[in-house]
Amino acid sequence: MFGLFKSNPTKKMRKQYDALLEKAMNAQRNGDIKTYSSLTAQSEKLWKEIETLEKNTQGT
């Protein structure tokens, strides 16, 4: 019943993920491939954390 008021722990992480992808896209457009690859790696790591959290919260 009170699950309605429970905050989503991955919501903030998803916003960070989207921001990283946007920064990576802009770096790629500007020709900064080193920064692009670094930001992409960070976003992939964050996405794996999001998936892990979502799997754990679905199980409970």
N, C-alpha and C positions, 0 to 999 in steps of 0.2 A: 504494500500500500504506500509506503513512504519512499519507494524506489523512484517515484516521480520527481522528488526533490533532490535526489542524489546527483552530484555533478559528474560529468563525464571526464575521466582522467586523461583521455587521449585528445580531447578537443584542442587544448593549448599546443600539444605536440604536433597536431595536424597543421595548425597555423604556422608553426615554425618550419615544418616540412615544405609547405607551399611557398614560404618566403625564401627558403634555400633554393628551391627549384627555380624561382623567378630570378634570383641573383645569378644562378648558374647560367640560365638562358641569356641574361644580359651580358655576362662575361664572354660567353661563346660568340654572341653577335659582335662584340667588340674585338674579337680575335685573341682574347686572353685564355688560351686553352689550359694553361696550368691551373689557373683559378677555377675554371670550369670543372676540371676533373676533381679538384679538391672539394668543391662545393657539392658535386654529384656524389662523391664518396660519403660525405657527411650526411647527405639526405638519405642515401641508401641505409646507412647505419641507423638513422632515426626511424626510418620506415620499419626496419626489423624490430625495433623496440616497441613501436606502435602495435605491430602484429602480435608480438608476444603478450603485451598488456591486454589486448582485446581477447586473445585466446584464454588468458587467465580469468578475466572478468566474466566471460561467457560460461565458464565451467562452474562458477559459484552461484 
